[in-house]
Amino acid sequence: MPDDQVRSAIANWGPRFTSQGVDPGDFTRVTSGLENWADWLDAWCANGDVHAGLARQAEGLGRRRTAGEAWGRAALSYHFAKFVWMLDEARHRAAADRAVAAMANAHRLLDPAAERLEIGFDGITMYGNLRRPPGVDRPPLVLLIAGLDSTKEEFFAAENGFLARGMATFSLDGPGQGETGYTSTIRPDFEAPVAAALDVLGRRPDLDSRRVGMLGVSLGGYFAARAAAFESRIRALVISGGPYDYGALIRNRPAHSLATFAHNSGTSSLEETYAFAEKLSLAGVLHRLTQPMIVVFGKLDRLVPWSQAVQVADEAPGASLWMFDEGNHVCMNMTYRWRPQAADWLAERLAGVA
């Protein structure tokens, strides 16, 4: 019988794995044999090793696309091995490093023009992946903002949707996220790291800095809305599964999510963790957000009540609400109903920016 944390991870995030590119057969095989949360990381790393082996074999035969696709699956397996697994920091970091390396290999083989950028910000270095659509001169740019436990390595499939529509993408590990989180903790004022990223990206002659959009998922929905409220260079945005008030939710987090938030926020006691979460609120902020915004949400979300999405859409002057009765957290169980449409909407909004 799987323990509570294994059951919770499967129930809350199963569709997320497969919609982001984990093979459904892998998900069933790996999770069906798991009973103890302590074994989660090793099981998913072993799955990543299988795909890494297939990648090396394919590249040795000169089959670059097959190898790149296998490296992408390996990166996701290593990422999901550690995404909310906080039982051993050294093993968590090792799996994270393997996810980064595997995604770099996927880029090398599938999109060799992709660039890894390092951006100085407030005494730390932020890391992100920039990709550009081939054959497009100075394309518009979409920033992809991860949530509490997602990272830039999880965004490859979403990036492809924007690239196919002629938009460049920059997937950012902000403070407390992914590689950047090795030396930093979560920033409630996420407009500050976004501004630092835009300062660097805006100097590039191969991007149109007048046409910048944003996608934020889960806690990244809070980060994106907060950033756009203070950063006029963001011209349109989509948030999916984002909270209005994270402090109101923190006491009901699953155990692994609570541990992840404590780690990423740099807090060491429940009282500190709860107090820090209360800083992540859009109250008194959304009235500043006049850009067009889509709020995507599912009524079956187990992690954020749908009433918080309604509150976001009500208070943001330029917002429209896409509410799906059957959607789960970030509507990952029905990405076909919102992700292509959101990419179309952003492409249309950014095309009209002078």
Secondary structure, 3 states (H helix, E strand, C coil): CCCHHHHHHHHHHHHHHHHHCCCHHHHHHHHHCCCCHHHHHHHHHHHHHHHHHHHHHHHHCCCHHHHHHHHHHHHHHHHHHHCCCCCCHHHHHHHHHHHHHHHHHHHHHHCCCCEEEEEEECCEEEEEEEECCCCCCCCCEEEEECCCCCCHHHCHHHHHHHHCCCCEEEEEECCCCHHHHHCCCCCCCCHHHHHHHHHHHCCCCCCCCCCEEEEEECHHHHHHHHHHHHCCCCCEEEEECCCCEHHHCHHHCCHHHHHHHHHHHCCCCHHHHHHHHCCCECCCCHHHCCCCEEEEEECCCCCCCHHHHHHHHHHCCCEEEEEECCCCHHHHHHHHHCHHHHHHHHHHHHHCCC
